[in-house]
């Protein structure tokens, strides 16, 4: 199998957040346990929320946030509450895994 880049298994957040009484300092990912149904569910959640998608869905930040949430065990709301630098970093990890 060709490996172009190594996808991190965890990310230490630059700006930890408090979310629903819990401090989130680090996200651990388990991308390898995701299923095709998980990806379909992420896409379905976006459709239900009427999030517009143009082009490849793997480039959509909302879709990637759903994938990060599933892979990390955190809620979508927690992931979208991350500061922009951390949010970009973790969604890029998901994108790297998917592509």
SVG drawing of the C-alpha trace seen along z (x, -y; Angstrom):
<svg xmlns="http://www.w3.org/2000/svg" viewBox="-33 -30 37 32">
<polyline fill="none" stroke="black" stroke-width="0.4" points="0.0,0.0 1.3,-3.4 1.6,-5.8 1.9,-9.4 1.6,-11.0 1.3,-9.7 -2.0,-10.6 -1.7,-11.5 -3.4,-9.3 -3.9,-12.2 -3.6,-16.0 -2.7,-18.2 -4.8,-21.3 -3.1,-24.6 -6.1,-26.2 -7.8,-23.7 -11.5,-24.3 -14.2,-23.9 -17.2,-22.1 -20.2,-21.0 -18.1,-21.1 -15.3,-19.1 -11.8,-20.4 -10.7,-19.1 -6.9,-19.4 -6.2,-16.5 -8.1,-14.6 -7.3,-10.9 -8.4,-9.6 -9.4,-6.1 -10.0,-6.6 -9.3,-3.0 -12.5,-1.9 -14.7,-4.1 -17.1,-2.3 -18.7,-3.2 -21.9,-3.7 -20.2,-6.3 -19.3,-8.3 -22.8,-8.0 -24.2,-9.1 -22.0,-12.2 -23.3,-13.0 -26.9,-12.4 -26.4,-14.7 -25.2,-17.4 -28.2,-17.0 -30.6,-17.1 -28.9,-20.4 -29.2,-21.7 -25.4,-22.3 -24.6,-23.2 -21.9,-21.0 -20.2,-21.9 -17.4,-19.8 -15.9,-16.8 -17.4,-16.3 -14.0,-15.4 -13.2,-19.1 -16.2,-20.3 -15.3,-21.4 -18.7,-20.5 -18.4,-16.9 -14.8,-16.6 -16.0,-17.8 -18.5,-15.0 -15.8,-12.5 -13.5,-13.9 -16.3,-13.7 -16.9,-10.1 -13.2,-9.2 -12.5,-11.0 -15.7,-10.1 -16.4,-13.8 -19.6,-15.5 -19.9,-17.4 -20.7,-20.5 -17.5,-20.0 -15.5,-19.8 -17.0,-22.9 -16.4,-24.7 -12.6,-24.4 -10.6,-27.5 -10.0,-28.0 -6.4,-26.8 -7.2,-23.6 -10.4,-23.1 -8.4,-23.4 -5.7,-21.1 -8.1,-18.3 -10.2,-18.5 -7.0,-18.3 -6.2,-15.1 -9.6,-13.7 -9.1,-14.9 -5.7,-13.3 -7.2,-10.0 -10.0,-10.1 -7.9,-11.0"/>
</svg>
